[in-house]
């Protein structure tokens, strides 16, 4: 063994030990990519803490495992739109402030994770139902299904003992390898150059698949099937659900919002305990340019504030209906 070989091997070994011993909290479940049902939910005595772990970059938050009597608990589950630019700036936090100003004893938590599609949102919802929610807001869209598929392939690759995965069993090497694709490969190389690279990596395959109409249709179908499963699960658990459908601001003449058929899809799922709110309903009468960020998809701070104000009465209505279903349905007392 030459010195030129031994030194980098020694540095790698030290880095690997640091990852596994010192930075273990950040790497625990990291390579399950959000597919562990309990990832990010950490029980600490009588408290449940939300952590950035297991491929789920939750905002740090905490709540009592046993909900206080009379407390209303709301979870919002989604992707980067619901996540916002900061915990306090996001609509779930602002929703709590609005409802408290209206006299309700309420706590509202942001369980959104950037890049999550319907499959991983379903897993988050599954776990959230274990913590006594009174209502869940679930964001509905189709455009993150490719990332769900990519990270599922990454999870399987990490679990595989195929020879090409041996080196990548190292936490340090795996993270460095992914960093290359996520930060350098994706950021600095043009799309056509990336597609010409014969690299067997889920990120590269995901880029190619996003240009395949058949694959896109399959992802959309899976997204909607998983959303139906989420609706069924919430109904079985008797937890009210608000389906909040995404729309994109198109600054053409006239300016409009494009929801890609999601509103019609979500309306077809409504019924007892399941409600639908469209992005267009939240921002009706507003200057769309002020509600959305530059990409026309994510909400600006003003959009999150407006969404909280508009969602507050919908949340109260859903809770009232849940508490008095017979009277609201017109059944005799």
C-alpha atoms as a printed R data frame, in Angstrom:
    type eleno elety resid chain resno       x      y       z
1   ATOM     1    CA   UNK     A     1   0.000  0.000   0.000
2   ATOM     2    CA   UNK     A     2   1.560  3.260  -1.106
3   ATOM     3    CA   UNK     A     3   1.354  6.490   0.843
4   ATOM     4    CA   UNK     A     4  -0.552  8.100  -2.042
5   ATOM     5    CA   UNK     A     5  -3.226  5.416  -1.645
6   ATOM     6    CA   UNK     A     6  -3.200  5.172   2.152
7   ATOM     7    CA   UNK     A     7  -3.676  8.873   2.896
8   ATOM     8    CA   UNK     A     8  -6.992  9.333   1.029
9   ATOM     9    CA   UNK     A     9  -8.246  6.003   2.367
10  ATOM    10    CA   UNK     A    10  -7.420  7.164   5.896
11  ATOM    11    CA   UNK     A    11  -9.158 10.522   5.345
12  ATOM    12    CA   UNK     A    12 -12.224  8.709   4.026
13  ATOM    13    CA   UNK     A    13 -12.234  6.381   7.038
14  ATOM    14    CA   UNK     A    14 -12.111  9.359   9.430
15  ATOM    15    CA   UNK     A    15 -14.922 11.093   7.525
16  ATOM    16    CA   UNK     A    16 -16.995  7.910   7.623
17  ATOM    17    CA   UNK     A    17 -16.516  7.601  11.399
18  ATOM    18    CA   UNK     A    18 -17.532 11.236  11.855
19  ATOM    19    CA   UNK     A    19 -20.718 10.620   9.832
20  ATOM    20    CA   UNK     A    20 -21.619  7.513  11.813
21  ATOM    21    CA   UNK     A    21 -20.648  8.723  15.290
22  ATOM    22    CA   UNK     A    22 -20.710 12.526  15.439
23  ATOM    23    CA   UNK     A    23 -23.281 13.424  12.774
24  ATOM    24    CA   UNK     A    24 -25.453 10.359  13.308
25  ATOM    25    CA   UNK     A    25 -28.636 12.429  13.877
26  ATOM    26    CA   UNK     A    26 -28.324 13.974  10.434
27  ATOM    27    CA   UNK     A    27 -27.629 10.635   8.746
28  ATOM    28    CA   UNK     A    28 -30.096  8.413  10.616
29  ATOM    29    CA   UNK     A    29 -32.441  7.065   7.946
30  ATOM    30    CA   UNK     A    30 -30.958  9.550   5.457
31  ATOM    31    CA   UNK     A    31 -30.827  6.961   2.704
32  ATOM    32    CA   UNK     A    32 -34.429  5.848   3.095
33  ATOM    33    CA   UNK     A    33 -35.323  9.107   1.320
34  ATOM    34    CA   UNK     A    34 -38.564  9.677   3.192
35  ATOM    35    CA   UNK     A    35 -39.924  6.171   2.696
36  ATOM    36    CA   UNK     A    36 -39.677  5.189   6.355
37  ATOM    37    CA   UNK     A    37 -43.175  5.717   7.833
38  ATOM    38    CA   UNK     A    38 -41.877  7.145  11.120
39  ATOM    39    CA   UNK     A    39 -38.938  9.215   9.802
40  ATOM    40    CA   UNK     A    40 -38.782 12.692  11.292
41  ATOM    41    CA   UNK     A    41 -41.239 11.907  14.088
42  ATOM    42    CA   UNK     A    42 -39.228 11.486  17.300
43  ATOM    43    CA   UNK     A    43 -40.820 10.701  20.651
44  ATOM    44    CA   UNK     A    44 -39.050 12.403  23.542
45  ATOM    45    CA   UNK     A    45 -40.909 11.427  26.696
46  ATOM    46    CA   UNK     A    46 -44.399 12.915  26.497
47  ATOM    47    CA   UNK     A    47 -43.424 15.098  23.542
48  ATOM    48    CA   UNK     A    48 -43.283 14.394  19.813
49  ATOM    49    CA   UNK     A    49 -40.553 16.328  18.020
50  ATOM    50    CA   UNK     A    50 -40.389 16.914  14.280
51  ATOM    51    CA   UNK     A    51 -36.807 16.592  13.025
52  ATOM    52    CA   UNK     A    52 -34.934 16.871   9.734
53  ATOM    53    CA   UNK     A    53 -34.172 13.169   9.537
54  ATOM    54    CA   UNK     A    54 -34.720 10.125   7.362
55  ATOM    55    CA   UNK     A    55 -35.022 12.146   4.176
56  ATOM    56    CA   UNK     A    56 -37.750 14.331   5.715
57  ATOM    57    CA   UNK     A    57 -36.628 17.899   6.200
58  ATOM    58    CA   UNK     A    58 -39.376 18.925   8.566
59  ATOM    59    CA   UNK     A    59 -39.158 22.334  10.181
60  ATOM    60    CA   UNK     A    60 -38.213 21.727  13.848
61  ATOM    61    CA   UNK     A    61 -41.494 21.696  15.806
62  ATOM    62    CA   UNK     A    62 -42.912 19.805  18.769
63  ATOM    63    CA   UNK     A    63 -46.239 18.919  20.353
64  ATOM    64    CA   UNK     A    64 -47.579 16.878  23.257
65  ATOM    65    CA   UNK     A    65 -48.136 13.230  22.429
66  ATOM    66    CA   UNK     A    66 -51.379 13.340  24.421
67  ATOM    67    CA   UNK     A    67 -53.279 16.330  23.112
68  ATOM    68    CA   UNK     A    68 -54.529 18.672  25.883
69  ATOM    69    CA   UNK     A    69 -58.280 18.621  26.466
70  ATOM    70    CA   UNK     A    70 -60.105 21.115  24.275
71  ATOM    71    CA   UNK     A    71 -57.105 21.706  22.011
72  ATOM    72    CA   UNK     A    72 -57.626 21.658  18.234
73  ATOM    73    CA   UNK     A    73 -54.698 20.132  16.330
74  ATOM    74    CA   UNK     A    74 -54.195 20.799  12.619
75  ATOM    75    CA   UNK     A    75 -51.533 19.250  10.370
76  ATOM    76    CA   UNK     A    76 -50.703 20.570   6.893
77  ATOM    77    CA   UNK     A    77 -49.044 18.028   4.575
78  ATOM    78    CA   UNK     A    78 -47.551 19.023   1.251
79  ATOM    79    CA   UNK     A    79 -44.452 19.987  -0.673
80  ATOM    80    CA   UNK     A    80 -42.437 23.175  -1.174
81  ATOM    81    CA   UNK     A    81 -45.575 25.256  -1.759
82  ATOM    82    CA   UNK     A    82 -46.936 24.530   1.705
83  ATOM    83    CA   UNK     A    83 -43.454 24.593   3.233
84  ATOM    84    CA   UNK     A    84 -42.901 28.231   2.282
85  ATOM    85    CA   UNK     A    85 -39.771 30.301   2.882
86  ATOM    86    CA   UNK     A    86 -39.720 29.787   6.646
87  ATOM    87    CA   UNK     A    87 -41.802 28.220   9.389
88  ATOM    88    CA   UNK     A    88 -43.333 31.454  10.680
89  ATOM    89    CA   UNK     A    89 -43.880 32.795   7.156
90  ATOM    90    CA   UNK     A    90 -45.750 29.689   5.995
91  ATOM    91    CA   UNK     A    91 -49.537 29.562   6.055
92  ATOM    92    CA   UNK     A    92 -49.798 26.713   8.646
93  ATOM    93    CA   UNK     A    93 -48.148 28.915  11.293
94  ATOM    94    CA   UNK     A    94 -50.165 31.937  10.241
95  ATOM    95    CA   UNK     A    95 -53.350 29.845  10.287
96  ATOM    96    CA   UNK     A    96 -52.728 29.127  13.964
97  ATOM    97    CA   UNK     A    97 -52.405 32.860  14.689
98  ATOM    98    CA   UNK     A    98 -55.609 33.689  12.786
99  ATOM    99    CA   UNK     A    99 -57.654 30.995  14.542
100 ATOM   100    CA   UNK     A   100 -56.288 31.959  17.973
101 ATOM   101    CA   UNK     A   101 -57.294 35.563  17.324
102 ATOM   102    CA   UNK     A   102 -60.800 34.200  16.689
103 ATOM   103    CA   UNK     A   103 -60.834 32.593  20.133
104 ATOM   104    CA   UNK     A   104 -59.920 28.986  19.317
105 ATOM   105    CA   UNK     A   105 -57.418 26.933  21.297
106 ATOM   106    CA   UNK     A   106 -55.567 25.617  18.272
107 ATOM   107    CA   UNK     A   107 -52.123 24.402  17.246
108 ATOM   108    CA   UNK     A   108 -51.142 24.115  13.592
109 ATOM   109    CA   UNK     A   109 -48.061 22.297  12.305
110 ATOM   110    CA   UNK     A   110 -46.255 22.386   8.970
111 ATOM   111    CA   UNK     A   111 -45.433 18.832   7.817
112 ATOM   112    CA   UNK     A   112 -44.518 19.826   4.262
113 ATOM   113    CA   UNK     A   113 -41.299 18.573   2.646
114 ATOM   114    CA   UNK     A   114 -39.826 19.912  -0.580
115 ATOM   115    CA   UNK     A   115 -40.149 17.534  -3.528
116 ATOM   116    CA   UNK     A   116 -42.728 15.218  -1.962
117 ATOM   117    CA   UNK     A   117 -45.289 13.623  -4.240
118 ATOM   118    CA   UNK     A   118 -48.504 11.823  -3.355
119 ATOM   119    CA   UNK     A   119 -46.776  8.599  -2.243
120 ATOM   120    CA   UNK     A   120 -44.566 10.202   0.385
121 ATOM   121    CA   UNK     A   121 -47.296 12.626   1.448
122 ATOM   122    CA   UNK     A   122 -49.458  9.565   2.050
123 ATOM   123    CA   UNK     A   123 -46.784  8.101   4.331
124 ATOM   124    CA   UNK     A   124 -46.559 11.361   6.287
125 ATOM   125    CA   UNK     A   125 -50.354 11.446   6.621
126 ATOM   126    CA   UNK     A   126 -50.328  7.839   7.818
127 ATOM   127    CA   UNK     A   127 -47.995  8.722  10.669
128 ATOM   128    CA   UNK     A   128 -49.667 12.054  11.461
129 ATOM   129    CA   UNK     A   129 -52.969 10.263  12.062
130 ATOM   130    CA   UNK     A   130 -51.367  8.595  15.106
131 ATOM   131    CA   UNK     A   131 -51.147 11.968  16.875
132 ATOM   132    CA   UNK     A   132 -54.811 12.894  17.345
133 ATOM   133    CA   UNK     A   133 -55.318 15.488  14.612
134 ATOM   134    CA   UNK     A   134 -58.673 17.254  14.462
135 ATOM   135    CA   UNK     A   135 -58.122 18.193  10.819
136 ATOM   136    CA   UNK     A   136 -55.545 17.679   8.070
137 ATOM   137    CA   UNK     A   137 -54.879 19.946   5.092
138 ATOM   138    CA   UNK     A   138 -53.461 17.873   2.220
139 ATOM   139    CA   UNK     A   139 -51.938 19.614  -0.809
140 ATOM   140    CA   UNK     A   140 -52.845 17.928  -4.085
141 ATOM   141    CA   UNK     A   141 -50.793 18.114  -7.288
142 ATOM   142    CA   UNK     A   142 -49.129 15.838  -9.825
143 ATOM   143    CA   UNK     A   143 -45.762 17.424 -10.470
144 ATOM   144    CA   UNK     A   144 -43.549 15.796  -7.807
145 ATOM   145    CA   UNK     A   145 -44.216 12.182  -8.779
146 ATOM   146    CA   UNK     A   146 -40.950 11.956 -10.685
147 ATOM   147    CA   UNK     A   147 -39.025 12.888  -7.540
148 ATOM   148    CA   UNK     A   148 -40.933 10.241  -5.566
149 ATOM   149    CA   UNK     A   149 -39.937  7.688  -8.209
150 ATOM   150    CA   UNK     A   150 -36.320  8.859  -8.277
151 ATOM   151    CA   UNK     A   151 -35.922  8.649  -4.513
152 ATOM   152    CA   UNK     A   152 -37.604  5.248  -4.391
153 ATOM   153    CA   UNK     A   153 -34.948  4.049  -6.863
154 ATOM   154    CA   UNK     A   154 -32.253  5.647  -4.695
155 ATOM   155    CA   UNK     A   155 -33.579  3.818  -1.643
156 ATOM   156    CA   UNK     A   156 -33.541  0.466  -3.478
157 ATOM   157    CA   UNK     A   157 -30.043  1.137  -4.824
158 ATOM   158    CA   UNK     A   158 -28.720  1.832  -1.328
159 ATOM   159    CA   UNK     A   159 -30.255 -1.406  -0.035
160 ATOM   160    CA   UNK     A   160 -28.813 -3.431  -2.920
161 ATOM   161    CA   UNK     A   161 -25.618 -5.486  -2.544
162 ATOM   162    CA   UNK     A   162 -24.854 -5.385  -6.247
163 ATOM   163    CA   UNK     A   163 -21.068 -4.860  -6.694
164 ATOM   164    CA   UNK     A   164 -21.566 -1.384  -8.148
165 ATOM   165    CA   UNK     A   165 -23.173 -0.359  -4.843
166 ATOM   166    CA   UNK     A   166 -20.391 -1.603  -2.564
167 ATOM   167    CA   UNK     A   167 -18.483  1.673  -2.370
168 ATOM   168    CA   UNK     A   168 -21.736  3.586  -1.964
169 ATOM   169    CA   UNK     A   169 -22.518  1.665   1.226
170 ATOM   170    CA   UNK     A   170 -20.290  4.308   2.771
171 ATOM   171    CA   UNK     A   171 -22.455  7.124   4.122
172 ATOM   172    CA   UNK     A   172 -19.760  9.648   3.247
173 ATOM   173    CA   UNK     A   173 -19.287  8.439  -0.332
174 ATOM   174    CA   UNK     A   174 -23.029  8.101  -0.925
175 ATOM   175    CA   UNK     A   175 -23.690 11.675   0.199
176 ATOM   176    CA   UNK     A   176 -20.745 13.039  -1.801
177 ATOM   177    CA   UNK     A   177 -21.922 11.138  -4.890
178 ATOM   178    CA   UNK     A   178 -25.438 12.540  -4.588
179 ATOM   179    CA   UNK     A   179 -24.121 16.008  -3.880
180 ATOM   180    CA   UNK     A   180 -22.277 15.868  -7.200
181 ATOM   181    CA   UNK     A   181 -25.536 15.232  -9.030
182 ATOM   182    CA   UNK     A   182 -27.783 17.497  -6.975
183 ATOM   183    CA   UNK     A   183 -25.452 20.503  -6.802
184 ATOM   184    CA   UNK     A   184 -22.969 20.288  -9.639
185 ATOM   185    CA   UNK     A   185 -24.390 17.970 -12.307
186 ATOM   186    CA   UNK     A   186 -27.921 19.405 -12.124
187 ATOM   187    CA   UNK     A   187 -26.920 23.031 -11.647
188 ATOM   188    CA   UNK     A   188 -24.110 23.621 -14.109
189 ATOM   189    CA   UNK     A   189 -24.677 21.233 -17.003
190 ATOM   190    CA   UNK     A   190 -27.368 21.989 -19.637
191 ATOM   191    CA   UNK     A   191 -30.220 19.478 -19.838
192 ATOM   192    CA   UNK     A   192 -29.227 18.086 -23.242
193 ATOM   193    CA   UNK     A   193 -25.678 17.452 -22.004
194 ATOM   194    CA   UNK     A   194 -26.960 15.727 -18.869
195 ATOM   195    CA   UNK     A   195 -29.105 13.414 -20.955
196 ATOM   196    CA   UNK     A   196 -26.153 12.434 -23.141
197 ATOM   197    CA   UNK     A   197 -24.196 11.231 -20.107
198 ATOM   198    CA   UNK     A   198 -24.382  7.458 -19.778
199 ATOM   199    CA   UNK     A   199 -24.528  7.525 -15.979
200 ATOM   200    CA   UNK     A   200 -26.675  4.961 -14.188
201 ATOM   201    CA   UNK     A   201 -28.059  7.286 -11.574
202 ATOM   202    CA   UNK     A   202 -31.736  7.779 -10.619
203 ATOM   203    CA   UNK     A   203 -31.378 11.552 -11.092
204 ATOM   204    CA   UNK     A   204 -30.310 11.143 -14.718
205 ATOM   205    CA   UNK     A   205 -33.041  8.576 -15.367
206 ATOM   206    CA   UNK     A   206 -35.576 10.910 -13.750
207 ATOM   207    CA   UNK     A   207 -34.595 13.766 -16.101
208 ATOM   208    CA   UNK     A   208 -35.098 11.503 -19.124
209 ATOM   209    CA   UNK     A   209 -38.406 10.136 -17.802
210 ATOM   210    CA   UNK     A   210 -39.808 13.635 -17.346
211 ATOM   211    CA   UNK     A   211 -39.713 13.984 -21.139
212 ATOM   212    CA   UNK     A   212 -41.584 10.726 -21.703
213 ATOM   213    CA   UNK     A   213 -45.379 11.271 -22.086
214 ATOM   214    CA   UNK     A   214 -46.116  7.644 -21.175
215 ATOM   215    CA   UNK     A   215 -44.098  7.907 -17.966
216 ATOM   216    CA   UNK     A   216 -45.704 11.239 -17.082
217 ATOM   217    CA   UNK     A   217 -49.169  9.743 -17.534
218 ATOM   218    CA   UNK     A   218 -48.247  6.783 -15.324
219 ATOM   219    CA   UNK     A   219 -46.958  9.137 -12.625
220 ATOM   220    CA   UNK     A   220 -50.153 11.181 -12.763
221 ATOM   221    CA   UNK     A   221 -52.242  8.029 -12.420
222 ATOM   222    CA   UNK     A   222 -50.214  6.895  -9.411
223 ATOM   223    CA   UNK     A   223 -50.465 10.354  -7.844
224 ATOM   224    CA   UNK     A   224 -54.239 10.342  -8.016
225 ATOM   225    CA   UNK     A   225 -54.524  6.765  -6.786
226 ATOM   226    CA   UNK     A   226 -52.364  7.609  -3.766
227 ATOM   227    CA   UNK     A   227 -54.455 10.699  -3.090
228 ATOM   228    CA   UNK     A   228 -57.567  8.511  -3.106
229 ATOM   229    CA   UNK     A   229 -55.857  6.204  -0.605
230 ATOM   230    CA   UNK     A   230 -55.132  9.195   1.626
231 ATOM   231    CA   UNK     A   231 -58.776 10.253   1.490
232 ATOM   232    CA   UNK     A   232 -59.923  6.735   2.354
233 ATOM   233    CA   UNK     A   233 -57.476  6.518   5.253
234 ATOM   234    CA   UNK     A   234 -58.608  9.843   6.733
235 ATOM   235    CA   UNK     A   235 -62.246  8.782   6.442
236 ATOM   236    CA   UNK     A   236 -61.559  5.469   8.168
237 ATOM   237    CA   UNK     A   237 -59.854  7.362  11.000
238 ATOM   238    CA   UNK     A   238 -62.757  9.844  11.088
239 ATOM   239    CA   UNK     A   239 -60.434 12.845  10.652
240 ATOM   240    CA   UNK     A   240 -61.679 15.758   8.503
241 ATOM   241    CA   UNK     A   241 -59.569 16.413   5.435
242 ATOM   242    CA   UNK     A   242 -59.236 19.554   3.319
243 ATOM   243    CA   UNK     A   243 -57.845 18.864  -0.152
244 ATOM   244    CA   UNK     A   244 -56.018 22.000  -1.284
245 ATOM   245    CA   UNK     A   245 -55.346 21.862  -5.013
246 ATOM   246    CA   UNK     A   246 -52.362 23.603  -6.574
247 ATOM   247    CA   UNK     A   247 -52.562 26.084  -9.437
248 ATOM   248    CA   UNK     A   248 -49.976 28.068 -11.393
249 ATOM   249    CA   UNK     A   249 -50.260 31.767 -12.154
250 ATOM   250    CA   UNK     A   250 -50.097 32.469 -15.885
251 ATOM   251    CA   UNK     A   251 -49.399 36.206 -16.369
252 ATOM   252    CA   UNK     A   252 -50.888 36.310 -19.861
253 ATOM   253    CA   UNK     A   253 -53.793 38.396 -21.055
254 ATOM   254    CA   UNK     A   254 -55.975 37.967 -19.150
255 ATOM   255    CA   UNK     A   255 -53.996 36.691 -16.122
256 ATOM   256    CA   UNK     A   256 -55.279 33.313 -14.983
257 ATOM   257    CA   UNK     A   257 -54.606 30.303 -12.787
258 ATOM   258    CA   UNK     A   258 -54.018 26.891 -14.359
259 ATOM   259    CA   UNK     A   259 -54.923 23.922 -12.132
260 ATOM   260    CA   UNK     A   260 -54.369 21.168 -14.764
261 ATOM   261    CA   UNK     A   261 -57.707 19.470 -13.957
262 ATOM   262    CA   UNK     A   262 -56.830 19.034 -10.274
263 ATOM   263    CA   UNK     A   263 -59.892 20.964  -9.083
264 ATOM   264    CA   UNK     A   264 -62.260 18.602 -10.890
265 ATOM   265    CA   UNK     A   265 -60.362 15.597  -9.565
266 ATOM   266    CA   UNK     A   266 -60.497 16.812  -5.945
267 ATOM   267    CA   UNK     A   267 -64.182 17.764  -6.153
268 ATOM   268    CA   UNK     A   268 -64.913 14.169  -7.119
269 ATOM   269    CA   UNK     A   269 -63.411 13.020  -3.814
270 ATOM   270    CA   UNK     A   270 -65.440 15.291  -1.562
271 ATOM   271    CA   UNK     A   271 -68.109 13.939   0.737
272 ATOM   272    CA   UNK     A   272 -68.593 13.426   4.464
273 ATOM   273    CA   UNK     A   273 -65.461 14.686   6.190
274 ATOM   274    CA   UNK     A   274 -63.646 15.538   2.947
275 ATOM   275    CA   UNK     A   275 -63.619 19.114   1.649
276 ATOM   276    CA   UNK     A   276 -61.990 20.822  -1.312
277 ATOM   277    CA   UNK     A   277 -60.392 24.265  -1.502
278 ATOM   278    CA   UNK     A   278 -58.858 25.465  -4.767
279 ATOM   279    CA   UNK     A   279 -55.947 27.886  -4.902
280 ATOM   280    CA   UNK     A   280 -58.161 30.099  -7.043
281 ATOM   281    CA   UNK     A   281 -60.673 30.339  -4.180
282 ATOM   282    CA   UNK     A   282 -57.960 31.456  -1.770
283 ATOM   283    CA   UNK     A   283 -56.806 34.273  -4.040
284 ATOM   284    CA   UNK     A   284 -60.081 35.378  -5.638
285 ATOM   285    CA   UNK     A   285 -60.176 39.117  -6.130
286 ATOM   286    CA   UNK     A   286 -56.456 39.478  -5.406
287 ATOM   287    CA   UNK     A   287 -53.554 40.604  -7.559
288 ATOM   288    CA   UNK     A   288 -52.113 37.229  -8.517
289 ATOM   289    CA   UNK     A   289 -48.672 38.723  -9.112
290 ATOM   290    CA   UNK     A   290 -48.530 39.722  -5.425
291 ATOM   291    CA   UNK     A   291 -49.718 36.297  -4.239
292 ATOM   292    CA   UNK     A   292 -47.130 34.222  -6.142
293 ATOM   293    CA   UNK     A   293 -43.354 34.192  -6.306
294 ATOM   294    CA   UNK     A   294 -41.475 34.597  -9.578
295 ATOM   295    CA   UNK     A   295 -42.134 31.060 -10.834
296 ATOM   296    CA   UNK     A   296 -45.908 31.531 -10.597
297 ATOM   297    CA   UNK     A   297 -46.215 28.304  -8.619
298 ATOM   298    CA   UNK     A   298 -44.927 28.940  -5.112
299 ATOM   299    CA   UNK     A   299 -46.648 31.473  -2.892
300 ATOM   300    CA   UNK     A   300 -45.113 34.724  -1.809
301 ATOM   301    CA   UNK     A   301 -45.322 35.790   1.843
302 ATOM   302    CA   UNK     A   302 -48.485 37.739   1.033
303 ATOM   303    CA   UNK     A   303 -49.934 34.596  -0.550
304 ATOM   304    CA   UNK     A   304 -49.308 32.531   2.582
305 ATOM   305    CA   UNK     A   305 -50.918 35.230   4.718
306 ATOM   306    CA   UNK     A   306 -53.954 35.390   2.430
307 ATOM   307    CA   UNK     A   307 -54.218 31.583   2.358
308 ATOM   308    CA   UNK     A   308 -54.289 31.463   6.170
309 ATOM   309    CA   UNK     A   309 -57.030 34.079   6.329
310 ATOM   310    CA   UNK     A   310 -59.141 32.272   3.747
311 ATOM   311    CA   UNK     A   311 -58.561 28.804   5.168
312 ATOM   312    CA   UNK     A   312 -59.533 29.776   8.722
313 ATOM   313    CA   UNK     A   313 -63.325 29.816   8.087
314 ATOM   314    CA   UNK     A   314 -63.059 26.600   6.024
315 ATOM   315    CA   UNK     A   315 -61.296 24.898   8.928
316 ATOM   316    CA   UNK     A   316 -63.972 26.044  11.368
317 ATOM   317    CA   UNK     A   317 -66.734 24.878   9.038
318 ATOM   318    CA   UNK     A   318 -65.123 21.445   8.617
319 ATOM   319    CA   UNK     A   319 -64.788 21.082  12.391
320 ATOM   320    CA   UNK     A   320 -68.427 22.089  12.957
321 ATOM   321    CA   UNK     A   321 -69.614 19.565  10.401
322 ATOM   322    CA   UNK     A   322 -67.531 16.851  11.991
323 ATOM   323    CA   UNK     A   323 -69.043 17.537  15.408
324 ATOM   324    CA   UNK     A   324 -72.662 17.719  14.251
325 ATOM   325    CA   UNK     A   325 -73.021 15.519  11.157
326 ATOM   326    CA   UNK     A   326 -76.628 14.532  11.752
327 ATOM   327    CA   UNK     A   327 -77.916 18.053  12.171
328 ATOM   328    CA   UNK     A   328 -75.971 19.322   9.173
329 ATOM   329    CA   UNK     A   329 -77.183 16.499   6.945
330 ATOM   330    CA   UNK     A   330 -80.823 17.357   7.667
331 ATOM   331    CA   UNK     A   331 -81.509 14.136   9.601
332 ATOM   332    CA   UNK     A   332 -84.226 14.411  12.279
333 ATOM   333    CA   UNK     A   333 -82.851 14.946  15.812
